[in-house]
Amino acid sequence: MNLAVADLNPKQFQKISAMVYRTAGINLKEGKEALVRARLMKRLRFLGMSRVEDYIDFIDSDRGSGEVAALIDVMTTNKTSFFREVDHFHFLREQVLPGMNTSRVRFWSAACSSGEEPYSLAILLREHLPAIERKDVRILATDISRRMLDKALQAVYPQDAVDEVPTPAYRKYFTVRRNDRSGSCQIAAEACALVHFAHLNLMDPWPMKGLFQVIFCRNVMIYFDRPTQQELINRFWDFLEPGGHLFVGHSEGLSSVKHRFRYVRPAVYQK
Ligand SMILES: C[S@@+](CC[C@H](N)C(=O)[O-])C[C@H]1O[C@@H](n2cnc3c(N)ncnc32)[C@H](O)[C@@H]1O
């Protein structure tokens, strides 16, 4: 039995990609056959299955009720890094944090992957938010991938990921773990304490009550089609305080959707 070369015919591709789109908004419909096949094979191998039709029977059956989430998880692209698109962090440090004088501070990292983005925000806030010790500060970090959230919660990263952290002042929040030959690093408790991770599919209703001053939704909207992006942008508007900032990925921008935000600088918008 060769588990690596199961075939994916056009009908099966359509069925799988429609399921992913319907559930997570991820648009794998056109030209993405090779990617879907490679990621699906990973899942089949994990389940010890060799034929896509067996997998489809499984996911359609009662036994497979939890499988859709696992399928979505394997289909997501989770690439991220500390202080990714560092301009955003400079902008926050220079233009947003100095004027943040409310006692309640709420940020949202709306597709946080394995946690590098919200931990970078936590470090930035620890270093540059005036009077942080007297404020009620929380960074909500959500993602659809439970696999990534589990990783994020551990707050342990390989040394080469930490090497990307731009300044020594920020690197002091990482400690090389004792008795760990690989040299992986643990994030300091004072940074972790600001971050609250939760599972959230952006396509579902958002249960959060209060408004945010800052929302990061970076490098996820590229996987959504325009109507989905449009809906998300409208919803982010509703979840931001007046004057609050929305950050998207530098390759995303809002030029293809209608919105009421003020353009501030590339990939930064203000309500
Ligand atoms: C490429 S990563 C971006 C991580 C981080 N924001 C950054 O810019 O480095 C995209 C993340 O979006 C998540 N994602 C994809 N579809 C989602 C959805 N419908 N709801 C929530 N998260 C989703 C994926 O699981 C993945 O972790």
The ligand as a Gaussian input file, in Angstrom:
#p B3LYP/6-31G(d) Opt

LIG

0 1
 C       -0.191000      33.066000       7.354000
 S       -0.837000      32.965000       8.978000
 C       -0.676000      34.657000       9.493000
 C       -0.217000      34.771000      10.927000
 C        0.051000      36.204000      11.400000
 N       -1.138000      36.995000      11.395000
 C        1.121000      36.853000      10.573000
 O        0.835000      37.755000       9.783000
 O        2.282000      36.457000      10.695000
 C       -2.595000      32.821000       8.644000
 C       -3.384000      32.248000       9.812000
 O       -4.773000      32.437000       9.540000
 C       -5.476000      31.360000      10.102000
 N       -6.817000      31.273000       9.497000
 C       -7.155000      30.889000       8.239000
 N       -8.492000      30.925000       8.069000
 C       -9.012000      31.354000       9.250000
 C      -10.327000      31.586000       9.709000
 N      -11.386000      31.387000       8.929000
 N      -10.501000      32.005000      10.978000
 C       -9.431000      32.208000      11.791000
 N       -8.162000      32.001000      11.423000
 C       -7.948000      31.582000      10.156000
 C       -4.590000      30.162000       9.809000
 O       -4.856000      29.073000      10.672000
 C       -3.189000      30.754000       9.998000
 O       -2.675000      30.478000      11.276000

